[in-house]
Every structure is written in C-alpha cells, then in structure tokens.
Amino acid sequence: MFKVPDHQVAGHQAGNGVLGPLIDDSGHFYKPLQSGERGSKEVAFYKSFSSNTEIQDRIRKFFPIFHGTMLIEASDGSGLQPHLVLEDVVFRRLNPSIMDVKIGSRTWYPQASEDYILRCLKKDRETTSLPLGFRISGLQIFGSKESGVWRPDRKSIINFTAQNVRLVLRKFVSSNTSGDSSTEPDCSFASTVYSGSTGILAQLLELKAWVEDQTIFHFYSSSVLMVYERESIEKGMSSGATVKLIDFAHAVECDGVIDHNFLGGLCSLIKFISEILANLPSNTTKAFVKDLGNNCTC
C-alpha cells in the first residue's frame, strides 16, 4: 500500500533504514511527525489553518490538503509511527520538474533553543538565504526519456552562489538542461511555465499579495515548491505549473504582525524570475512582465 516517493527532492528520504515520507496510490503523502515539538507544532499549524475561516479558497490552493494524522508502519522499520496525511502534490505526474525553495533570510523561529539558532545562523550565512532571502533546497529537472532527470546532489546545492541560483532558475525552464555548467540554458519553456495568467510568476504574486496583508502566521523555514511537466508542453498542453507552500514545523501564530522575513524572501524570488522573463526575446512575455507594474516591487 505504501511506497517511497519517486519525486522527493529535499528533506529526509525513506529507504535503507531511514525514516522518511511515504505515498500511496490514492494521492496521499504520509510525512512522519518530526521529533520533539516540531511534529506537534506542524500538526497544530495544519489544524489551525484548516479551521481558519478568514483564509479564502484562492489561498488554500497554495497549501497541501490536510487529511489528519495516522499511525502507519514507518519506513525505517521501527513499527507504527504517527504521520501527517497530506495531499501528494505531484500525484499522477509522471515526469515532473520540481524545485524546492526555502524562503526567508532567517530560518529559525523565535522560541528555538540557542543551539538550534546558532546552527541555523551558520547555514543561513553559508548559503544564499542571508544575501538573497531564499535558498534552493532541492530540485530535479526532467530532460527527455533519453536523457532522463538532472538532479544535482545536496552538497552541490547547498554550495550554490547567487550566480548558481540565477543559472538554475533558467535551467529549470530550458530544453537543454544538463549537468554541464558550460551549456547556456535556452529558457525555451520560460514563457509557458513562468509567464501567463496561470504561470508560476502569477501564482507567486498572488501568494505575495496575501502575505503582505495576513497577520495570522509567520512561516520560518517553509518552502515554496514549484512544479511543471515538460512533456505536457511538448504535446501542446498546459504545463501544469503549480506553486505550493510546504513544511510548517516552524510556523508560528503571530500577533497582528506581517511576516516580513517570508515576504522579503518571496519578493526576492519573484524578482529573479521576473528578470529571466524580462530578458527573453518574446515581445509578448516582455509585455506581460511590464504589465505586472507595482506587483513586482517590494
């Protein structure tokens, strides 16, 4: 009934005695509750978010559907363990391209221990989190049936510089993606995936508009997951471009204060993607970016 996800790009991956998420054939994603307070806090977030009547459906679409918790056999062989039961956001996608982007220049939450804060500070400073307001945590880019998937290892990803981030965001929407750093990305799918009224940029802007106003939650160490399918584009169909917000073990309720940490990182990601579109030769895409107007300003 349960199996290891094929398309997990970040976090602890199940297998070989390691505790990690599992999926089923019904579109459910089973995430083991994290140790200590993190697991209970993530459950509390989903319960609070799911029951909050102030949150509109147009915003709920950016969050995985919460189906409660369940005791299932853990992937590490340790027996029955509690798991979050969530929507599998890549369910029925055969060869998705996926990018996990951790948002915020600060990834530690206010009530964290001093040791945890110091570890987060070190990682934030050594990655692009501090200078850019976000960092890429994992990715896979589907090339073709012949070339397969390009998935850089975690050591390479954590050492990404700002220049690497710009390059990878272009590779993400290119037809000539490979591990060869000398290959210039052609960005041939950028206008289809990033641009347009249902593209990733428009979705990020809609999420940003909500974050600018909402004073319910602060999202520390949460990620934006960006997904699309190259094969659908090549068949003349929709790219299926989707944005989801995930990972809420460190989300906290706030007292009427805007989440400037998350907002700043989201704005930075929006600007990086906007720059890619602005430099495309297509007049249509340039017009779309221009029409965004003040939406891209932070």
C-alpha positions, 0 to 999 in steps of 0.5 A: 500500500505504501511506497517511497516517493519517486519525486522527493527532492529535499528533506529526509528520504525513506529507504535503507533504514531511514525514516522518511515520507511515504505515498500511496496510490490514492494521492496521499503523502504520509510525512512522519511527525518530526521529533520533539515539538516540531511534529506537534507544532506542524500538526497544530499549524495544519489544524489551525489553518484548516479551521481558519475561516478568514483564509479564502479558497484562492489561498488554500490552493497554495497549501497541501490538503490536510487529511489528519494524522495516522499511525502507519508502519514507518519506513525505517522499520521501527513499527507504527509511527504517527504521520501527517496525511497530506495531499501528494502534490505531484500525484499522477505526474509522471515526469515532473520538474520540481524545485524546492525553495526555502524562503526567508533570510532567517530560518529559525523561529523565535522560541528555538533553543540557542543551539538550534539558532546558532546552527541555523545562523551558520547555514543561513550565512553559508548559503544564499538565504542571508544575501538573497532571502531564499535558498534552493533546497532541492530540485530535479529537472526532467530532460527527455526519456533519453536523457532522463532527470538532472538532479544535482546532489545536496552538497552541490546545492547547498554550495550554490552562489547567487550566480548558481541560483540565477543559472538554475532558475533558467535551467529549470525552464530550458530544453537543454538542461544538463549537468554541464555548467558550460551549456547556456540554458535556452529558457525555451519553456520560460514563457509557458511555465513562468509567464501567463495568467496561470504561470508560476510568476502569477501564482507567486504574486498572488501568494505575495499579495496575501502575505503582505496583508495576513497577520495570522502566521509567520512561516520560518523555514517553509518552502515554496515548491514549484512544479511543471511537466515538460512533456505536457508542453511538448504535446501542446498542453498546459504545463501544469505549473503549480506553486505550493507552500510546504513544511510548517514545523516552524510556523508560528501564530503571530500577533497582528504582525506581517511576516516580513522575513517570508515576504522579503524572501518571496519578493526576492524570488519573484524578482529573479524570475521576473528578470529571466522573463524580462530578458527573453526575446518574446515581445509578448512575455516582455509585455506581460512582465511590464504589465505586472507594474507595482506587483513586482516591487517590494 
